[in-house]
Amino acid sequence: MKLLRALYLNSRLFIAIGVVVASFLISFIADGFIVVPQALFFLLLALVATDLLLLFRTRRGLHGHRFTPEKLSNGDDNEIRIHFENFYPYKVTLQVIDEIPHQFQRRDLTFDLVLAPGESKVLRYFLRPVKRGEYSFGAVNAFVRSPLGLFSRRFRFSDDALVPVYPSFIQMRKYELLAISNRLVDLGIKKIRRIGQNMEFESIKEYVSGDDFRTINWKATARKNHFMVNHYQDERSQQVYSLIDKGRVMQMPFNGLSLLDYAINASLVISNIALKKSDKAGLITFQDRIGSMLPASRQNNQMSQILEVLYNQKTAYRETDYSALFTQVRRKVTQRSLLLLFTNFESIYGLQRQLPYLKRLAQQHLLVVIFFENTEMKSLLQEPAHQLKEVYYKAIAEKFSSDKKLIAKELAQHGIQALLTAPEHLTVNTINKYLELKARGMI
């Protein structure tokens, strides 16, 4: 029974059977032709026996193993590798079907390989998850065909694995590496000219041409008998909080990811950048009530804590309560901080309902409201209208697009920083905004 479960019939066998049957039918018409179908029949029996012997005489003809990462990165292409090694004494052809998690909803993930005797190969492919959570991988199925190709023998490698999908740590590492190598400009991060003078003292150094003469340290100059200047650095240990709205306004999907997941990925990156800038990073999530609160800190394990908190975020996409957010910030965040509020407003009326709470937050902290452009609406505006119905659609789309710009202006009138961005550019634009505010000495 084990042999039968591993045995599969190929199309080449059915073609051969069809040829034999057709030759027998022809023999009823053509006299003396019966010898040909009989010869073909016995030849087919011999080939069948030979193919079965080739496939099953080697007990361990093929070895395979899937290598899955410890965790997958949400919204990114994650590499999956399957290693194969051929123990047959002849060249085999493989058809590989990997049982990937049902969340991907893919039924076409098949691969064809050819392995020479004793050869090893690594099959690589990529998966892009769009939801956080646990993903269950099944077995790897490899269907082996001999050079005859009448039958296939299935090898099943039970590499069952339960892999969690975390917020985009691949994106976080990418920005971190580019920051170390000073190549952030390649991803659109602007070089912000420092405006004003940061007054956090770092050291005393010798004067060089171009230094500000106002920073000359006259006491050190008198001791050294040549000009010495004070060297200042960007102010450090400032608190940066990511406030993530988990309400129903963040449910809208773009390119498979919800706005909430875009905000979670961007929060992970900006928290890491803030820590690299020697600031303190914290996190607050909310919807109809406060979800998670991680105080701002610069501890060594702060990024791992932020990653775990963001991974465990669950939401029912309920109506957002900004009064609960204001109360939480007022009680728990006593030092003036940079608050990056990831939310979304589709109309000016939606903003006006929450504006009193935003104004009160901006009185005590530097508040940046980050909300999203509707890229689908933008593409609709760029298409020409050919019918009256399409003219109506474009007029409505223009109204929604205009409301987004009015929201940004309304926030600016009340002294609140606003950032309107497309979802795919959220991370880059958020980093630019953080660096701009830091260069201007506003935090």
C-alpha positions as CSV (number, residue, x, y, z in Angstrom):
1,M,0.0,0.0,0.0
2,K,2.9,2.3,0.7
3,L,4.2,1.7,-2.8
4,L,0.8,2.4,-4.4
5,R,0.4,5.7,-2.4
6,A,3.7,6.9,-3.8
7,L,3.0,5.8,-7.4
8,Y,1.5,8.2,-9.9
9,L,0.7,7.7,-13.6
10,N,2.1,10.1,-16.2
11,S,0.5,11.2,-19.4
12,R,3.2,9.4,-21.4
13,L,1.8,6.1,-20.1
14,F,-1.7,6.9,-21.3
15,I,-0.4,7.9,-24.7
16,A,1.4,4.6,-25.0
17,I,-1.7,2.7,-23.9
18,G,-3.7,4.6,-26.5
19,V,-1.2,3.7,-29.2
20,V,-1.5,0.0,-28.3
21,V,-5.3,0.1,-28.2
22,A,-5.4,1.9,-31.6
23,S,-3.1,-0.8,-33.1
24,F,-5.4,-3.5,-31.8
25,L,-8.4,-1.8,-33.4
26,I,-6.6,-1.5,-36.7
27,S,-5.8,-5.2,-36.6
28,F,-9.5,-6.0,-36.8
29,I,-9.6,-4.3,-40.1
30,A,-6.2,-5.2,-41.6
31,D,-5.5,-8.9,-41.9
32,G,-2.2,-10.1,-40.6
33,F,-1.6,-6.9,-38.6
34,I,-2.2,-8.6,-35.2
35,V,1.5,-9.2,-34.7
36,V,2.3,-5.5,-34.4
37,P,-0.2,-4.7,-31.6
38,Q,0.9,-7.8,-29.7
39,A,4.5,-6.8,-30.0
40,L,3.7,-3.3,-28.8
41,F,1.7,-4.7,-25.9
42,F,4.6,-6.8,-24.6
43,L,7.0,-4.0,-25.2
44,L,4.8,-1.7,-23.1
45,L,4.7,-4.4,-20.3
46,A,8.5,-4.5,-20.4
47,L,8.8,-0.8,-20.2
48,V,6.3,-0.6,-17.3
49,A,8.3,-3.2,-15.4
50,T,11.6,-1.5,-16.2
51,D,10.3,2.0,-15.1
52,L,8.9,0.6,-11.8
53,L,12.2,-1.1,-11.2
54,L,14.2,2.1,-11.9
55,L,12.0,4.1,-9.6
56,F,11.6,1.8,-6.6
57,R,14.8,-0.3,-6.5
58,T,16.6,2.5,-4.7
59,R,14.9,3.0,-1.3
60,R,16.3,6.4,-0.6
61,G,16.4,7.8,-4.1
62,L,15.9,11.5,-3.3
63,H,16.5,13.6,-0.3
64,G,15.0,17.0,0.3
65,H,14.7,19.7,3.0
66,R,13.0,23.1,3.2
67,F,14.8,25.9,4.9
68,T,12.4,28.5,6.2
69,P,13.4,31.7,8.1
70,E,12.6,31.9,11.8
71,K,10.2,34.7,11.0
72,L,8.9,36.4,7.8
73,S,8.9,40.1,7.1
74,N,5.4,41.6,6.4
75,G,5.1,43.3,3.0
76,D,8.5,42.1,1.8
77,D,9.8,39.3,-0.4
78,N,11.1,36.5,1.8
79,E,13.4,33.9,0.4
80,I,12.4,30.2,0.9
81,R,15.0,27.5,0.0
82,I,14.5,23.8,-0.7
83,H,17.6,21.6,-0.9
84,F,17.5,18.4,-3.1
85,E,20.0,15.6,-3.5
86,N,19.7,12.8,-6.1
87,F,20.8,9.3,-5.0
88,Y,19.6,7.6,-8.2
89,P,22.4,6.3,-10.5
90,Y,20.8,8.1,-13.5
91,K,19.4,11.6,-14.3
92,V,15.9,12.2,-12.9
93,T,13.3,14.9,-13.6
94,L,11.4,16.4,-10.7
95,Q,8.2,18.3,-10.3
96,V,8.1,20.0,-6.9
97,I,5.0,21.2,-5.2
98,D,5.4,23.0,-1.9
99,E,2.5,23.2,0.5
100,I,2.7,26.9,1.4
101,P,0.4,28.5,4.0
102,H,-3.2,29.1,2.9
103,Q,-2.9,32.9,3.5
104,F,-1.1,33.3,0.2
105,Q,-4.0,31.7,-1.7
106,R,-1.6,30.4,-4.4
107,R,-2.3,27.1,-6.3
108,D,0.3,27.5,-9.0
109,L,3.5,27.1,-7.0
110,T,5.1,24.2,-8.9
111,F,8.7,23.9,-10.1
112,D,10.5,21.6,-12.5
113,L,14.1,20.4,-11.9
114,V,16.6,18.1,-13.5
115,L,19.2,16.3,-11.3
116,A,22.2,14.4,-12.6
117,P,23.4,11.3,-10.6
118,G,24.7,12.5,-7.2
119,E,23.9,16.1,-7.9
120,S,22.6,18.6,-5.3
121,K,20.5,21.7,-6.1
122,V,18.9,24.4,-4.1
123,L,15.5,25.7,-5.3
124,R,14.8,29.3,-4.3
125,Y,11.5,31.2,-4.5
126,F,10.0,34.2,-2.7
127,L,6.8,34.7,-0.7
128,R,5.3,38.1,0.2
129,P,3.0,38.0,3.2
130,V,0.5,40.9,3.7
131,K,-0.8,40.0,7.1
132,R,0.8,39.5,10.5
133,G,0.3,36.3,12.3
134,E,1.4,32.6,12.3
135,Y,1.8,30.9,8.9
136,S,1.8,27.1,8.7
137,F,3.9,25.4,6.0
138,G,3.0,21.8,5.0
139,A,5.2,19.2,3.4
140,V,7.4,19.3,0.3
141,N,6.1,17.0,-2.5
142,A,8.6,15.9,-5.1
143,F,7.5,13.7,-8.0
144,V,10.4,11.9,-9.6
145,R,10.4,10.6,-13.2
146,S,13.0,8.3,-14.7
147,P,14.2,8.7,-18.3
148,L,11.3,6.5,-19.4
149,G,8.8,8.8,-17.8
150,L,5.8,6.4,-17.6
151,F,5.4,6.7,-13.8
152,S,6.2,9.2,-11.1
153,R,7.3,8.3,-7.6
154,R,6.3,10.8,-4.9
155,F,8.7,11.7,-2.2
156,R,7.1,13.6,0.7
157,F,9.4,15.5,3.0
158,S,7.4,16.5,6.1
159,D,9.0,19.8,6.9
160,D,6.0,21.2,8.7
161,A,6.8,24.6,10.1
162,L,4.9,27.3,11.9
163,V,6.5,30.6,11.0
164,P,5.4,34.0,12.5
165,V,5.1,37.0,10.2
166,Y,6.5,40.1,11.9
167,P,6.4,43.8,10.9
168,S,8.9,44.6,8.2
169,F,12.2,44.0,9.9
170,I,13.8,43.6,6.4
171,Q,12.9,47.2,5.6
172,M,14.2,48.3,9.0
173,R,17.6,46.7,8.4
174,K,17.8,48.1,4.9
175,Y,17.4,51.7,6.2
176,E,19.8,51.0,9.0
177,L,22.5,49.7,6.7
178,L,22.1,52.6,4.3
179,A,22.3,55.0,7.2
180,I,25.5,53.5,8.4
181,S,27.0,53.7,4.8
182,N,25.6,57.3,4.3
183,R,23.5,56.1,1.3
184,L,20.0,57.1,2.5
185,V,19.8,59.5,-0.4
186,D,19.4,56.5,-2.7
187,L,16.0,55.8,-1.1
188,G,14.8,59.4,-1.2
189,I,15.9,60.5,2.3
190,K,16.8,64.2,1.9
191,K,19.9,65.8,3.3
192,I,18.4,68.5,5.6
193,R,20.5,71.6,6.2
194,R,20.7,72.4,9.9
195,I,18.8,75.6,10.7
196,G,19.9,77.5,13.8
197,Q,22.4,76.3,16.4
198,N,22.0,73.3,18.6
199,M,23.4,74.1,22.0
200,E,24.2,70.6,23.4
201,F,27.9,70.8,24.1
202,E,30.1,67.9,23.0
203,S,33.7,68.8,22.9
204,I,36.4,71.5,22.4
205,K,38.4,71.4,19.1
206,E,40.9,73.5,17.2
207,Y,39.5,76.3,15.0
208,V,39.4,75.6,11.3
209,S,38.4,77.9,8.5
210,G,34.6,78.0,8.3
211,D,33.8,77.5,12.0
212,D,31.5,80.0,13.6
213,F,33.6,82.6,15.4
214,R,30.8,83.0,17.9
215,T,31.7,79.5,19.3
216,I,35.3,80.4,20.2
217,N,36.2,79.3,23.7
218,W,38.4,82.2,24.9
219,K,39.6,80.4,28.1
220,A,40.8,77.4,26.1
221,T,42.3,79.7,23.5
222,A,44.3,81.5,26.2
223,R,45.6,78.2,27.5
224,K,46.6,76.7,24.1
225,N,47.7,80.0,22.5
226,H,45.7,79.3,19.4
227,F,42.0,79.5,18.6
228,M,39.8,76.8,20.2
229,V,36.1,76.5,19.5
230,N,33.2,74.7,21.2
231,H,31.7,71.8,19.2
232,Y,28.0,71.2,19.5
233,Q,25.9,68.2,18.5
234,D,22.2,67.5,17.9
235,E,20.3,67.3,21.1
236,R,19.9,63.8,22.3
237,S,17.7,61.7,24.6
238,Q,14.5,63.3,23.2
239,Q,11.3,61.2,23.2
240,V,9.8,60.1,19.9
241,Y,6.4,58.3,20.2
242,S,4.6,56.5,17.4
243,L,0.8,56.8,17.9
244,I,-0.9,54.2,15.7
245,D,-4.6,54.5,15.1
246,K,-6.1,51.0,14.8
247,G,-9.6,52.2,14.1
248,R,-11.8,51.5,11.0
249,V,-10.2,54.3,9.0
250,M,-7.0,52.2,8.8
251,Q,-8.7,49.2,7.3
252,M,-8.4,50.3,3.7
253,P,-6.0,48.1,1.7
254,F,-3.3,49.2,-0.8
255,N,-1.3,46.6,-2.7
256,G,-2.5,43.9,-0.4
257,L,-1.4,45.7,2.8
258,S,-3.8,47.6,5.0
259,L,-3.1,51.2,6.1
260,L,-2.6,49.8,9.6
261,D,0.2,47.5,8.4
262,Y,1.9,50.3,6.5
263,A,1.8,52.4,9.7
264,I,3.2,49.5,11.8
265,N,6.1,49.0,9.3
266,A,6.9,52.7,9.2
267,S,6.8,52.9,13.1
268,L,9.3,50.1,13.3
269,V,11.7,51.9,11.0
270,I,11.3,55.3,12.5
271,S,11.8,53.9,16.0
272,N,15.0,52.3,14.9
273,I,16.2,55.5,13.3
274,A,15.4,57.5,16.4
275,L,17.4,55.1,18.6
276,K,20.3,55.4,16.2
277,K,20.1,59.2,16.6
278,S,20.4,58.6,20.4
279,D,16.8,59.6,21.0
280,K,14.2,57.6,23.0
281,A,11.6,55.6,21.1
282,G,8.1,54.7,22.4
283,L,4.8,53.4,21.2
284,I,1.1,53.8,21.8
285,T,-1.7,52.0,19.9
286,F,-5.4,52.9,20.2
287,Q,-8.8,52.5,18.7
288,D,-12.0,52.8,20.9
289,R,-9.6,52.4,23.8
290,I,-5.9,52.3,24.4
291,G,-4.3,49.1,23.1
292,S,-0.6,49.0,24.0
293,M,1.7,51.5,25.7
294,L,5.5,51.1,25.6
295,P,7.3,54.0,27.3
296,A,10.0,55.7,25.4
297,S,13.5,54.4,26.3
298,R,17.0,53.8,24.9
299,Q,17.6,50.4,26.5
300,N,19.4,47.8,24.5
301,N,16.3,45.6,24.1
302,Q,14.0,48.5,23.2
303,M,13.8,47.5,19.5
304,S,13.0,43.9,20.3
305,Q,10.2,45.1,22.6
306,I,8.8,47.4,20.0
307,L,8.9,44.5,17.4
308,E,7.1,42.2,19.7
309,V,4.4,44.8,20.6
310,L,3.8,45.6,16.9
311,Y,3.6,41.9,16.0
312,N,0.9,41.3,18.6
313,Q,-1.4,44.1,17.5
314,K,-4.9,43.0,16.8
315,T,-7.9,45.2,16.0
316,A,-11.6,45.1,15.4
317,Y,-11.4,48.3,13.4
318,R,-13.8,50.1,15.6
319,E,-14.5,53.9,15.8
320,T,-11.4,55.7,17.1
321,D,-11.7,57.5,20.4
322,Y,-9.2,60.4,20.5
323,S,-10.2,61.4,24.0
324,A,-8.8,58.2,25.3
325,L,-5.5,58.9,23.4
326,F,-5.3,62.4,24.8
327,T,-5.9,61.2,28.4
328,Q,-3.3,58.5,28.0
329,V,-0.7,60.9,26.6
330,R,-1.4,63.5,29.3
331,R,-1.0,60.9,32.1
332,K,1.9,58.9,30.9
333,V,4.0,61.3,28.7
334,T,5.1,64.1,31.0
335,Q,8.1,65.3,29.0
336,R,7.7,67.3,25.8
337,S,8.0,64.7,23.0
338,L,7.6,64.3,19.3
339,L,4.3,62.5,18.6
340,L,4.0,60.8,15.2
341,L,0.3,60.1,14.8
342,F,-0.4,57.6,12.1
343,T,-4.1,57.9,11.2
344,N,-6.3,58.7,8.2
345,F,-9.0,61.4,7.5
346,E,-11.2,61.1,4.4
347,S,-13.1,64.3,4.9
348,I,-12.7,67.7,6.5
349,Y,-15.7,66.9,8.8
350,G,-13.9,63.8,10.1
351,L,-10.9,66.0,11.1
352,Q,-13.1,68.7,12.7
353,R,-14.6,66.1,15.1
354,Q,-11.1,65.2,16.4
355,L,-9.5,68.6,16.1
356,P,-10.0,69.7,19.7
357,Y,-8.1,66.7,21.0
358,L,-5.3,67.3,18.4
359,K,-5.0,70.9,19.4
360,R,-4.6,70.0,23.1
361,L,-2.0,67.4,22.2
362,A,-0.1,70.0,20.2
363,Q,0.0,72.4,23.1
364,Q,2.1,70.1,25.2
365,H,4.0,68.2,22.5
366,L,5.2,68.5,18.9
367,L,2.5,66.7,17.1
368,V,2.8,65.4,13.5
369,V,-0.4,64.1,11.9
370,I,0.5,61.6,9.2
371,F,-2.4,60.6,6.9
372,F,-2.7,58.9,3.5
373,E,-3.4,59.9,0.0
374,N,-5.9,57.7,-1.9
375,T,-3.8,56.5,-4.7
376,E,-6.7,54.8,-6.4
377,M,-8.5,58.1,-6.5
378,K,-5.4,59.8,-7.9
379,S,-5.2,57.3,-10.8
380,L,-8.9,57.9,-11.5
381,L,-8.3,61.6,-11.8
382,Q,-5.5,61.1,-14.4
383,E,-7.7,59.0,-16.7
384,P,-9.7,60.8,-19.4
385,A,-13.5,60.7,-19.1
386,H,-15.4,59.4,-22.1
387,Q,-19.0,59.2,-20.7
388,L,-21.2,61.3,-18.5
389,K,-21.0,58.8,-15.7
390,E,-17.2,58.9,-15.7
391,V,-17.4,62.7,-15.5
392,Y,-19.5,62.3,-12.3
393,Y,-16.9,59.9,-10.9
394,K,-14.1,62.3,-11.6
395,A,-15.9,65.1,-9.9
396,I,-16.4,63.1,-6.8
397,A,-12.8,62.0,-6.8
398,E,-11.7,65.6,-7.2
399,K,-13.8,66.5,-4.2
400,F,-12.1,63.8,-2.0
401,S,-8.7,64.8,-3.3
402,S,-9.4,68.4,-2.5
403,D,-10.5,67.5,1.0
404,K,-7.1,65.9,1.7
405,K,-5.3,69.1,0.9
406,L,-7.8,71.1,3.0
407,I,-7.1,68.8,5.9
408,A,-3.4,69.6,5.7
409,K,-4.1,73.3,5.6
410,E,-6.5,73.2,8.5
411,L,-3.9,71.4,10.6
412,A,-1.2,73.9,9.7
413,Q,-3.5,76.8,10.7
414,H,-3.7,75.4,14.2
415,G,0.1,74.9,14.4
416,I,0.0,71.2,13.9
417,Q,2.5,69.6,11.6
418,A,0.9,67.5,8.8
419,L,2.2,64.9,6.4
420,L,0.1,63.8,3.5
421,T,1.7,60.8,1.8
422,A,1.0,57.8,-0.4
423,P,1.1,54.5,1.5
424,E,4.1,53.2,-0.5
425,H,6.2,56.4,0.4
426,L,5.1,56.5,4.1
427,T,8.4,55.3,5.5
428,V,10.7,57.6,3.5
429,N,8.5,60.6,4.1
430,T,8.2,60.0,7.8
431,I,12.0,59.7,8.1
432,N,12.4,63.0,6.1
433,K,9.9,64.7,8.4
434,Y,11.7,63.5,11.5
435,L,15.1,64.6,10.2
436,E,13.7,68.0,9.2
437,L,12.2,68.7,12.6
438,K,15.4,67.6,14.3
439,A,17.5,69.8,12.0
440,R,15.3,72.8,12.8
441,G,15.7,72.2,16.5
442,M,12.0,71.9,17.1
443,I,12.4,68.8,19.2
